[in-house]
Amino acid sequence: MKVLKINELIKKEPITISNHETILDATMKLRDESVGLLVVTEGDKVVGVLSERDIIDAVASRIKLNDKVENISTKNVISVTSHADAIDAAAIMHNNKIRHVIVIDDGYLKGVVSIRDLLGERELLRSLVDSRESWL
């Protein structure tokens, strides 16, 4: 069976946002780009991620929409390389209870892979089922 690599799942350029943009800007970008996660950057450096959940938590905490992204973004970025096995990325997502993983090679942002991207791959699903059965 062919081992699916993460770089085979990257479908488009990652959507980024600056730390200094507002939460409202981020909300509009998530909607306009139809994505669930923005990569927060300072120049070429990844400094965090901002998910739909982060924005929901911020709104529920009554944080103002004109506050900066840096105030609510997740700083602990979980990433993989583009040469990582997709099944390993799925395990990382599961173990960390996240729906997206950032793809970084040699310090450069290459993409974002979501759980939806992984679930769309029939071979990967078979591998996950097989590995799950071996755990039992």
LUMFILUM-211999 format. One record per atom (N, C-alpha, C): residue number from 1; residue in three letters; x, y, z; atom name. Coordinates in Angstrom, 1 decimal, always signed. Each point is the difference from the previous one (the first is absolute). Example, Ala and Ser with C-alpha at 12.3 -4.5 7.8 and 13.67 -1.06 7.14 Angstrom:
2
- 1 | ALA | +13.2 | -5.7 | +7.8 | N
- 1 | ALA | -0.9 | +1.2 | +0.0 | CA
- 1 | ALA | +0.9 | +1.2 | +0.0 | C
- 2 | SER | -0.4 | +1.1 | -0.7 | N
- 2 | SER | +0.9 | +1.1 | +0.0 | CA
- 2 | SER | -0.8 | +1.1 | +0.8 | C
END
This chain:
136
- 1 | MET | +0.8 | -1.2 | +0.0 | N
- 1 | MET | -0.8 | +1.2 | +0.0 | CA
- 1 | MET | +0.9 | +1.2 | +0.0 | C
- 2 | LYS | -0.4 | +1.0 | -0.8 | N
- 2 | LYS | +0.8 | +1.3 | -0.1 | CA
- 2 | LYS | -0.2 | +0.8 | +1.2 | C
- 3 | VAL | +1.1 | +0.6 | +0.5 | N
- 3 | VAL | +0.0 | +0.8 | +1.2 | CA
- 3 | VAL | -0.3 | +1.5 | -0.5 | C
- 4 | LEU | -1.1 | +0.5 | +0.4 | N
- 4 | LEU | -0.3 | +1.4 | -0.4 | CA
- 4 | LEU | +0.8 | +1.0 | +0.8 | C
- 5 | LYS | +0.6 | +0.9 | -0.7 | N
- 5 | LYS | +0.7 | +1.1 | +0.7 | CA
- 5 | LYS | -0.8 | +1.3 | +0.0 | C
- 6 | ILE | +0.3 | +0.8 | +1.0 | N
- 6 | ILE | -0.7 | +1.2 | +0.3 | CA
- 6 | ILE | +0.0 | +0.9 | -1.2 | C
- 7 | ASN | +1.1 | +0.1 | -0.7 | N
- 7 | ASN | +0.1 | +0.9 | -1.2 | CA
- 7 | ASN | -1.0 | -0.3 | -1.1 | C
- 8 | GLU | -0.5 | -1.3 | +0.0 | N
- 8 | GLU | -1.0 | -0.4 | -1.0 | CA
- 8 | GLU | -1.4 | +0.6 | +0.4 | C
- 9 | LEU | -0.1 | +0.4 | +1.2 | N
- 9 | LEU | -1.3 | +0.5 | +0.5 | CA
- 9 | LEU | -0.2 | +1.5 | +0.0 | C
- 10 | ILE | +1.2 | +0.7 | -0.2 | N
- 10 | ILE | -0.1 | +1.5 | +0.0 | CA
- 10 | ILE | -0.6 | +0.4 | -1.3 | C
- 11 | LYS | -1.2 | +0.6 | +0.1 | N
- 11 | LYS | -0.8 | +0.4 | -1.2 | CA
- 11 | LYS | +0.2 | +1.4 | -0.4 | C
- 12 | LYS | +0.3 | +0.9 | +0.9 | N
- 12 | LYS | +0.1 | +1.4 | -0.3 | CA
- 12 | LYS | +0.9 | +0.8 | +0.9 | C
- 13 | GLU | +0.3 | +1.2 | -0.3 | N
- 13 | GLU | +0.9 | +0.8 | +0.8 | CA
- 13 | GLU | -0.7 | +0.2 | +1.4 | C
- 14 | PRO | +0.8 | +0.0 | +1.1 | N
- 14 | PRO | -0.6 | +0.3 | +1.3 | CA
- 14 | PRO | -0.4 | +1.4 | +0.1 | C
- 15 | ILE | -1.1 | +0.2 | +0.7 | N
- 15 | ILE | -0.5 | +1.4 | +0.2 | CA
- 15 | ILE | +0.6 | +0.5 | +1.3 | C
- 16 | THR | +0.7 | +1.2 | -0.1 | N
- 16 | THR | +0.7 | +0.5 | +1.2 | CA
- 16 | THR | -0.7 | +1.3 | +0.4 | C
- 17 | ILE | +0.4 | +0.4 | +1.2 | N
- 17 | ILE | -0.5 | +1.3 | +0.5 | CA
- 17 | ILE | +1.1 | +0.5 | +0.9 | C
- 18 | SER | +0.2 | +1.3 | +0.1 | N
- 18 | SER | +1.0 | +0.7 | +0.9 | CA
- 18 | SER | -0.5 | +0.0 | +1.4 | C
- 19 | ASN | +0.9 | -0.1 | +0.9 | N
- 19 | ASN | -0.3 | +0.1 | +1.4 | CA
- 19 | ASN | -0.7 | +1.3 | +0.4 | C
- 20 | HIS | +0.2 | +1.0 | -0.8 | N
- 20 | HIS | -0.5 | +1.4 | +0.3 | CA
- 20 | HIS | -1.3 | +0.3 | -0.6 | C
- 21 | GLU | -0.5 | -0.9 | -0.8 | N
- 21 | GLU | -1.4 | +0.2 | -0.6 | CA
- 21 | GLU | -1.0 | -0.3 | +1.1 | C
- 22 | THR | -1.2 | +0.5 | -0.2 | N
- 22 | THR | -1.1 | -0.2 | +1.0 | CA
- 22 | THR | -0.7 | -1.3 | -0.1 | C
- 23 | ILE | -0.7 | -0.3 | +1.1 | N
- 23 | ILE | -0.8 | -1.3 | +0.0 | CA
- 23 | ILE | -1.1 | +0.1 | -1.0 | C
- 24 | LEU | -0.5 | +1.2 | -0.2 | N
- 24 | LEU | -1.0 | +0.1 | -1.1 | CA
- 24 | LEU | +0.6 | -0.3 | -1.4 | C
- 25 | ASP | +1.2 | +0.5 | -0.2 | N
- 25 | ASP | +0.7 | -0.3 | -1.3 | CA
- 25 | ASP | +0.1 | -1.5 | -0.1 | C
- 26 | ALA | +0.4 | -0.6 | +1.0 | N
- 26 | ALA | +0.2 | -1.5 | +0.0 | CA
- 26 | ALA | -1.3 | -0.7 | -0.3 | C
- 27 | THR | -1.0 | +0.4 | +0.7 | N
- 27 | THR | -1.4 | -0.6 | -0.2 | CA
- 27 | THR | -0.4 | +0.1 | -1.5 | C
- 28 | MET | +0.2 | +1.2 | -0.5 | N
- 28 | MET | -0.4 | +0.2 | -1.4 | CA
- 28 | MET | +0.9 | -0.8 | -1.0 | C
- 29 | LYS | +1.3 | -0.2 | +0.3 | N
- 29 | LYS | +0.8 | -0.7 | -0.8 | CA
- 29 | LYS | -0.3 | -1.5 | +0.0 | C
- 30 | LEU | -0.4 | -0.5 | +1.2 | N
- 30 | LEU | -0.4 | -1.4 | +0.1 | CA
- 30 | LEU | -1.2 | -0.3 | -0.8 | C
- 31 | ARG | -1.0 | +1.0 | +0.0 | N
- 31 | ARG | -1.2 | -0.2 | -0.7 | CA
- 31 | ARG | +0.3 | +0.2 | -1.5 | C
- 32 | ASP | +0.7 | +1.0 | -0.4 | N
- 32 | ASP | +0.3 | +0.2 | -1.4 | CA
- 32 | ASP | +0.8 | -1.1 | -0.7 | C
- 33 | GLU | +0.9 | -0.6 | +0.7 | N
- 33 | GLU | +0.8 | -1.0 | -0.5 | CA
- 33 | GLU | -0.5 | -1.4 | +0.2 | C
- 34 | SER | -1.1 | -0.1 | +0.7 | N
- 34 | SER | -0.7 | -1.3 | +0.3 | CA
- 34 | SER | +1.0 | -1.0 | +0.7 | C
- 35 | VAL | +0.7 | +0.5 | +1.0 | N
- 35 | VAL | +1.0 | -0.9 | +0.7 | CA
- 35 | VAL | -0.3 | +0.1 | +1.5 | C
- 36 | GLY | +0.5 | -1.0 | +0.7 | N
- 36 | GLY | -0.3 | -0.1 | +1.4 | CA
- 36 | GLY | +1.2 | +0.5 | +0.9 | C
- 37 | LEU | +1.1 | +0.3 | -0.7 | N
- 37 | LEU | +1.3 | +0.4 | +0.7 | CA
- 37 | LEU | +0.8 | +1.0 | -0.8 | C
- 38 | LEU | +0.5 | +1.0 | +0.7 | N
- 38 | LEU | +0.9 | +0.9 | -0.6 | CA
- 38 | LEU | +1.4 | -0.2 | +0.7 | C
- 39 | VAL | +1.1 | +0.1 | -0.8 | N
- 39 | VAL | +1.3 | +0.0 | +0.6 | CA
- 39 | VAL | +0.4 | +1.4 | +0.3 | C
- 40 | VAL | +0.4 | +0.2 | +1.2 | N
- 40 | VAL | +0.4 | +1.3 | +0.5 | CA
- 40 | VAL | +1.5 | +0.2 | -0.2 | C
- 41 | THR | +0.3 | +1.1 | -0.7 | N
- 41 | THR | +1.4 | +0.2 | -0.4 | CA
- 41 | THR | +0.5 | +1.4 | +0.4 | C
- 42 | GLU | +1.3 | +0.1 | +0.2 | N
- 42 | GLU | +0.8 | +1.2 | +0.1 | CA
- 42 | GLU | +1.1 | -0.1 | -1.0 | C
- 43 | GLY | -0.2 | +0.8 | -1.1 | N
- 43 | GLY | +0.9 | -0.2 | -1.1 | CA
- 43 | GLY | -0.1 | -1.4 | -0.6 | C
- 44 | ASP | +1.1 | -0.7 | -0.1 | N
- 44 | ASP | -0.1 | -1.4 | -0.5 | CA
- 44 | ASP | -0.1 | -1.0 | +1.1 | C
- 45 | LYS | +0.0 | +0.4 | +1.2 | N
- 45 | LYS | +0.0 | -0.9 | +1.1 | CA
- 45 | LYS | -1.4 | -0.3 | +0.5 | C
- 46 | VAL | -0.3 | -1.3 | +0.2 | N
- 46 | VAL | -1.3 | -0.5 | +0.6 | CA
- 46 | VAL | +0.1 | +0.3 | +1.5 | C
- 47 | VAL | -0.9 | +0.7 | +0.5 | N
- 47 | VAL | +0.0 | +0.3 | +1.5 | CA
- 47 | VAL | -1.3 | -0.5 | +0.7 | C
- 48 | GLY | -0.9 | -0.6 | -0.8 | N
- 48 | GLY | -1.2 | -0.5 | +0.6 | CA
- 48 | GLY | -1.0 | -0.5 | -1.0 | C
- 49 | VAL | -1.1 | -0.4 | +0.5 | N
- 49 | VAL | -1.2 | -0.4 | -0.9 | CA
- 49 | VAL | -1.2 | +0.6 | +0.7 | C
- 50 | LEU | -1.0 | +0.3 | -0.9 | N
- 50 | LEU | -1.3 | +0.5 | +0.5 | CA
- 50 | LEU | -1.1 | -0.8 | -0.6 | C
- 51 | SER | -0.8 | -0.7 | +0.8 | N
- 51 | SER | -1.0 | -0.9 | -0.5 | CA
- 51 | SER | -1.4 | +0.6 | +0.3 | C
- 52 | GLU | -1.0 | -0.5 | -0.6 | N
- 52 | GLU | -1.4 | +0.4 | +0.2 | CA
- 52 | GLU | -0.3 | -0.2 | +1.5 | C
- 53 | ARG | +0.5 | -1.0 | +0.6 | N
- 53 | ARG | -0.2 | -0.2 | +1.5 | CA
- 53 | ARG | +0.6 | +1.1 | +0.8 | C
- 54 | ASP | +1.2 | +0.5 | -0.4 | N
- 54 | ASP | +0.6 | +1.1 | +0.7 | CA
- 54 | ASP | -0.9 | +1.2 | +0.0 | C
- 55 | ILE | -0.6 | +0.3 | -1.2 | N
- 55 | ILE | -0.9 | +1.2 | -0.1 | CA
- 55 | ILE | -1.2 | -0.2 | +0.8 | C
- 56 | ILE | -0.6 | -1.2 | +0.0 | N
- 56 | ILE | -1.2 | -0.3 | +0.8 | CA
- 56 | ILE | +0.3 | +0.2 | +1.4 | C
- 57 | ASP | +1.1 | -0.5 | +0.5 | N
- 57 | ASP | +0.4 | +0.2 | +1.4 | CA
- 57 | ASP | +0.2 | +1.5 | +0.3 | C
- 58 | ALA | +0.6 | +0.7 | -0.9 | N
- 58 | ALA | +0.2 | +1.5 | +0.2 | CA
- 58 | ALA | -1.3 | +0.7 | +0.1 | C
- 59 | VAL | -0.9 | -0.3 | -0.9 | N
- 59 | VAL | -1.4 | +0.7 | +0.0 | CA
- 59 | VAL | -0.7 | -0.4 | +1.3 | C
- 60 | ALA | +0.0 | -1.3 | +0.4 | N
- 60 | ALA | -0.6 | -0.4 | +1.2 | CA
- 60 | ALA | +0.6 | +0.7 | +1.3 | C
- 61 | SER | +1.3 | +0.3 | -0.1 | N
- 61 | SER | +0.6 | +0.7 | +1.1 | CA
- 61 | SER | -0.1 | +1.5 | -0.1 | C
- 62 | ARG | -0.8 | +0.5 | -0.9 | N
- 62 | ARG | -0.3 | +1.4 | -0.2 | CA
- 62 | ARG | +1.3 | +0.8 | -0.4 | C
- 63 | ILE | +0.9 | -0.6 | -0.7 | N
- 63 | ILE | +1.2 | +0.7 | -0.5 | CA
- 63 | ILE | -0.5 | +0.8 | -1.2 | C
- 64 | LYS | +0.4 | +1.2 | -0.1 | N
- 64 | LYS | -0.4 | +0.9 | -1.1 | CA
- 64 | LYS | +0.5 | -0.4 | -1.4 | C
- 65 | LEU | -0.8 | +0.1 | -1.0 | N
- 65 | LEU | +0.4 | -0.4 | -1.3 | CA
- 65 | LEU | +1.1 | +0.9 | -0.6 | C
- 66 | ASN | +0.3 | +1.2 | +0.6 | N
- 66 | ASN | +1.1 | +0.8 | -0.5 | CA
- 66 | ASN | +1.3 | -0.3 | +0.8 | C
- 67 | ASP | -0.1 | -0.9 | +0.9 | N
- 67 | ASP | +1.3 | -0.5 | +0.6 | CA
- 67 | ASP | +0.9 | -0.7 | -1.0 | C
- 68 | LYS | +1.2 | -0.1 | +0.3 | N
- 68 | LYS | +1.0 | -0.6 | -1.0 | CA
- 68 | LYS | +0.0 | -1.5 | +0.1 | C
- 69 | VAL | +0.3 | -0.6 | -1.2 | N
- 69 | VAL | +0.0 | -1.5 | -0.1 | CA
- 69 | VAL | +1.0 | -0.6 | +1.0 | C
- 70 | GLU | +1.1 | +0.7 | +0.3 | N
- 70 | GLU | +1.0 | -0.5 | +0.9 | CA
- 70 | GLU | -0.5 | -0.3 | +1.4 | C
- 71 | ASN | -1.1 | +0.7 | +0.3 | N
- 71 | ASN | -0.6 | -0.2 | +1.4 | CA
- 71 | ASN | -0.8 | -1.3 | +0.1 | C
- 72 | ILE | -0.4 | -0.6 | -1.1 | N
- 72 | ILE | -0.8 | -1.2 | +0.1 | CA
- 72 | ILE | +0.6 | -1.2 | -0.7 | C
- 73 | SER | +1.0 | +0.2 | -0.8 | N
- 73 | SER | +0.5 | -1.1 | -0.8 | CA
- 73 | SER | +0.7 | -1.1 | +0.9 | C
- 74 | THR | +0.1 | -1.2 | -0.5 | N
- 74 | THR | +0.7 | -1.1 | +0.6 | CA
- 74 | THR | +1.5 | +0.1 | -0.4 | C
- 75 | LYS | +0.8 | +0.1 | +1.0 | N
- 75 | LYS | +1.4 | +0.2 | -0.2 | CA
- 75 | LYS | +0.8 | -1.3 | -0.2 | C
- 76 | ASN | -0.5 | -1.1 | +0.6 | N
- 76 | ASN | +0.6 | -1.3 | -0.1 | CA
- 76 | ASN | -0.4 | -0.6 | -1.3 | C
- 77 | VAL | +0.8 | +0.2 | -1.0 | N
- 77 | VAL | -0.3 | -0.5 | -1.4 | CA
- 77 | VAL | +0.5 | -1.4 | -0.1 | C
- 78 | ILE | -1.0 | -0.9 | -0.3 | N
- 78 | ILE | +0.4 | -1.4 | -0.3 | CA
- 78 | ILE | +0.2 | -0.2 | -1.5 | C
- 79 | SER | +1.1 | -0.5 | -0.4 | N
- 79 | SER | +0.3 | -0.1 | -1.4 | CA
- 79 | SER | +0.7 | -1.3 | -0.4 | C
- 80 | VAL | -0.1 | -0.3 | -1.3 | N
- 80 | VAL | +0.7 | -1.1 | -0.6 | CA
- 80 | VAL | +0.8 | +0.5 | -1.2 | C
- 81 | THR | +0.8 | -0.9 | -0.5 | N
- 81 | THR | +0.7 | +0.4 | -1.3 | CA
- 81 | THR | -0.8 | -0.6 | -1.1 | C
- 82 | SER | +0.2 | +0.5 | -1.2 | N
- 82 | SER | -0.7 | -0.5 | -1.2 | CA
- 82 | SER | +0.2 | -1.4 | -0.3 | C
- 83 | HIS | +1.1 | -0.6 | +0.5 | N
- 83 | HIS | +0.4 | -1.4 | -0.3 | CA
- 83 | HIS | -0.5 | -0.9 | +1.1 | C
- 84 | ALA | -0.8 | +0.5 | +1.0 | N
- 84 | ALA | -0.5 | -0.9 | +1.0 | CA
- 84 | ALA | -1.1 | -0.8 | -0.6 | C
- 85 | ASP | -0.2 | -1.2 | +0.6 | N
- 85 | ASP | -1.0 | -0.9 | -0.4 | CA
- 85 | ASP | -1.4 | +0.6 | +0.4 | C
- 86 | ALA | -1.0 | -0.1 | -0.8 | N
- 86 | ALA | -1.3 | +0.5 | +0.3 | CA
- 86 | ALA | -0.6 | -0.7 | +1.2 | C
- 87 | ILE | +0.3 | -1.2 | +0.2 | N
- 87 | ILE | -0.6 | -0.8 | +1.1 | CA
- 87 | ILE | +0.6 | +0.6 | +1.3 | C
- 88 | ASP | +1.3 | +0.4 | +0.0 | N
- 88 | ASP | +0.6 | +0.6 | +1.2 | CA
- 88 | ASP | -0.6 | +1.3 | +0.3 | C
- 89 | ALA | -0.3 | +0.8 | -1.1 | N
- 89 | ALA | -0.7 | +1.3 | +0.3 | CA
- 89 | ALA | -1.3 | -0.2 | +0.6 | C
- 90 | ALA | -0.7 | -1.0 | -0.5 | N
- 90 | ALA | -1.4 | -0.4 | +0.6 | CA
- 90 | ALA | +0.2 | -0.3 | +1.5 | C
- 91 | ALA | +1.0 | -0.7 | +0.3 | N
- 91 | ALA | +0.2 | -0.4 | +1.4 | CA
- 91 | ALA | +0.3 | +1.3 | +0.8 | C
- 92 | ILE | +0.8 | +0.9 | -0.5 | N
- 92 | ILE | +0.4 | +1.2 | +0.7 | CA
- 92 | ILE | -1.3 | +0.8 | +0.2 | C
- 93 | MET | -0.8 | +0.1 | -1.0 | N
- 93 | MET | -1.3 | +0.8 | +0.2 | CA
- 93 | MET | -0.9 | -0.7 | +1.1 | C
- 94 | HIS | -0.1 | -1.3 | -0.1 | N
- 94 | HIS | -0.8 | -0.7 | +1.0 | CA
- 94 | HIS | +0.6 | +0.2 | +1.4 | C
- 95 | ASN | +1.2 | -0.2 | +0.2 | N
- 95 | ASN | +0.7 | +0.1 | +1.3 | CA
- 95 | ASN | -0.1 | +1.4 | +0.6 | C
- 96 | ASN | +0.0 | +1.0 | -0.9 | N
- 96 | ASN | +0.0 | +1.4 | +0.5 | CA
- 96 | ASN | -1.3 | +0.7 | -0.1 | C
- 97 | LYS | -1.0 | -0.8 | -0.4 | N
- 97 | LYS | -1.4 | +0.4 | -0.1 | CA
- 97 | LYS | -0.1 | +1.3 | -0.9 | C
- 98 | ILE | +0.6 | +0.0 | -1.1 | N
- 98 | ILE | +0.0 | +1.1 | -1.0 | CA
- 98 | ILE | -0.5 | -0.5 | -1.3 | C
- 99 | ARG | -0.5 | +1.0 | -0.8 | N
- 99 | ARG | -0.6 | -0.4 | -1.3 | CA
- 99 | ARG | +0.9 | +0.5 | -1.2 | C
- 100 | HIS | +1.1 | +0.6 | +0.3 | N
- 100 | HIS | +0.9 | +0.5 | -1.0 | CA
- 100 | HIS | +1.4 | -0.2 | +0.4 | C
- 101 | VAL | +0.9 | -0.3 | -0.9 | N
- 101 | VAL | +1.4 | +0.0 | +0.3 | CA
- 101 | VAL | +0.8 | +0.8 | -1.0 | C
- 102 | ILE | +0.9 | +0.8 | +0.5 | N
- 102 | ILE | +0.8 | +0.9 | -0.9 | CA
- 102 | ILE | +1.2 | -0.8 | -0.6 | C
- 103 | VAL | +0.2 | +0.3 | -1.3 | N
- 103 | VAL | +1.1 | -0.7 | -0.7 | CA
- 103 | VAL | +1.2 | +1.0 | -0.2 | C
- 104 | ILE | +1.1 | -0.3 | +0.7 | N
- 104 | ILE | +1.2 | +0.9 | -0.1 | CA
- 104 | ILE | +1.2 | -0.8 | -0.4 | C
- 105 | ASP | +0.7 | +0.5 | -1.0 | N
- 105 | ASP | +1.3 | -0.7 | -0.5 | CA
- 105 | ASP | +1.1 | +1.1 | +0.1 | C
- 106 | ASP | +1.0 | -0.4 | +0.7 | N
- 106 | ASP | +1.2 | +0.9 | +0.2 | CA
- 106 | ASP | -0.4 | +1.4 | +0.4 | C
- 107 | GLY | -0.9 | +0.1 | +0.9 | N
- 107 | GLY | -0.5 | +1.3 | +0.6 | CA
- 107 | GLY | -1.0 | +0.7 | -0.9 | C
- 108 | TYR | -0.3 | -0.5 | -1.2 | N
- 108 | TYR | -1.0 | +0.7 | -0.9 | CA
- 108 | TYR | -1.3 | -0.7 | +0.0 | C
- 109 | LEU | -1.1 | +0.8 | +0.1 | N
- 109 | LEU | -1.3 | -0.5 | +0.0 | CA
- 109 | LEU | -0.4 | -0.5 | -1.4 | C
- 110 | LYS | -0.4 | -1.3 | +0.0 | N
- 110 | LYS | -0.3 | -0.6 | -1.3 | CA
- 110 | LYS | -1.5 | -0.2 | -0.2 | C
- 111 | GLY | -0.8 | -0.1 | +1.1 | N
- 111 | GLY | -1.4 | -0.2 | -0.1 | CA
- 111 | GLY | -0.6 | -0.4 | +1.3 | C
- 112 | VAL | -1.3 | -0.3 | -0.1 | N
- 112 | VAL | -0.8 | -0.5 | +1.1 | CA
- 112 | VAL | -0.8 | -1.2 | -0.5 | C
- 113 | VAL | +0.0 | -1.0 | +0.9 | N
- 113 | VAL | -0.8 | -1.2 | -0.4 | CA
- 113 | VAL | -1.1 | -0.1 | +1.2 | C
- 114 | SER | -1.2 | -0.2 | -0.5 | N
- 114 | SER | -1.1 | -0.2 | +1.0 | CA
- 114 | SER | -0.4 | -1.4 | +0.1 | C
- 115 | ILE | -0.8 | -0.3 | +1.1 | N
- 115 | ILE | -0.5 | -1.3 | +0.2 | CA
- 115 | ILE | -0.9 | -0.4 | -1.2 | C
- 116 | ARG | -0.7 | +1.0 | -0.6 | N
- 116 | ARG | -0.8 | -0.2 | -1.2 | CA
- 116 | ARG | +0.8 | -0.5 | -1.2 | C
- 117 | ASP | +1.2 | +0.6 | -0.1 | N
- 117 | ASP | +0.9 | -0.4 | -1.1 | CA
- 117 | ASP | +0.4 | -1.5 | +0.2 | C
- 118 | LEU | +0.3 | -0.4 | +1.2 | N
- 118 | LEU | +0.4 | -1.3 | +0.3 | CA
- 118 | LEU | -1.2 | -1.0 | -0.2 | C
- 119 | LEU | -1.2 | +0.4 | +0.4 | N
- 119 | LEU | -1.1 | -0.9 | -0.1 | CA
- 119 | LEU | -0.4 | -0.2 | -1.5 | C
- 120 | GLY | +0.4 | +0.9 | -0.8 | N
- 120 | GLY | -0.3 | -0.2 | -1.4 | CA
- 120 | GLY | +0.8 | -1.0 | -0.8 | C
- 121 | GLU | +1.0 | -0.5 | +0.7 | N
- 121 | GLU | +0.9 | -1.0 | -0.6 | CA
- 121 | GLU | -0.3 | -1.4 | +0.3 | C
- 122 | ARG | -0.5 | -0.7 | -0.9 | N
- 122 | ARG | -0.5 | -1.4 | +0.2 | CA
- 122 | ARG | +1.1 | -0.9 | +0.6 | C
- 123 | GLU | +1.2 | +0.1 | -0.6 | N
- 123 | GLU | +1.1 | -0.9 | +0.4 | CA
- 123 | GLU | +0.4 | +0.3 | +1.4 | C
- 124 | LEU | +0.0 | +1.3 | +0.4 | N
- 124 | LEU | +0.4 | +0.3 | +1.3 | CA
- 124 | LEU | -1.1 | -0.5 | +1.0 | C
- 125 | LEU | -1.2 | +0.0 | -0.3 | N
- 125 | LEU | -1.1 | -0.5 | +0.8 | CA
- 125 | LEU | +0.2 | -1.5 | +0.2 | C
- 126 | ARG | +0.4 | -0.7 | -1.0 | N
- 126 | ARG | +0.2 | -1.4 | +0.1 | CA
- 126 | ARG | +1.2 | -0.3 | +1.0 | C
- 127 | SER | +1.0 | +0.8 | -0.1 | N
- 127 | SER | +1.2 | -0.1 | +0.8 | CA
- 127 | SER | -0.4 | +0.3 | +1.5 | C
- 128 | LEU | -0.8 | +1.0 | +0.2 | N
- 128 | LEU | -0.4 | +0.3 | +1.3 | CA
- 128 | LEU | -0.9 | -1.1 | +0.7 | C
- 129 | VAL | -0.9 | -0.6 | -0.8 | N
- 129 | VAL | -0.8 | -1.1 | +0.4 | CA
- 129 | VAL | +0.9 | -1.2 | +0.4 | C
- 130 | ASP | +1.0 | -0.3 | -0.9 | N
- 130 | ASP | +0.9 | -1.1 | +0.2 | CA
- 130 | ASP | +0.8 | +0.2 | +1.3 | C
- 131 | SER | +0.5 | +1.2 | +0.1 | N
- 131 | SER | +0.9 | +0.3 | +1.2 | CA
- 131 | SER | -0.9 | -0.1 | +1.3 | C
- 132 | ARG | -1.2 | +0.5 | -0.1 | N
- 132 | ARG | -0.9 | +0.0 | +1.1 | CA
- 132 | ARG | -0.3 | -1.5 | +0.5 | C
- 133 | GLU | -0.2 | -0.8 | -1.0 | N
- 133 | GLU | -0.3 | -1.5 | +0.3 | CA
- 133 | GLU | +1.2 | -0.6 | +0.6 | C
- 134 | SER | +1.2 | +0.4 | -0.3 | N
- 134 | SER | +1.2 | -0.6 | +0.6 | CA
- 134 | SER | +0.2 | +0.5 | +1.4 | C
- 135 | TRP | -0.6 | +1.2 | +0.4 | N
- 135 | TRP | +0.1 | +0.4 | +1.4 | CA
- 135 | TRP | -0.9 | -0.8 | +0.9 | C
- 136 | LEU | -1.1 | -0.6 | -0.6 | N
- 136 | LEU | -1.0 | -0.7 | +0.9 | CA
- 136 | LEU | +0.5 | -1.3 | +0.4 | C
END
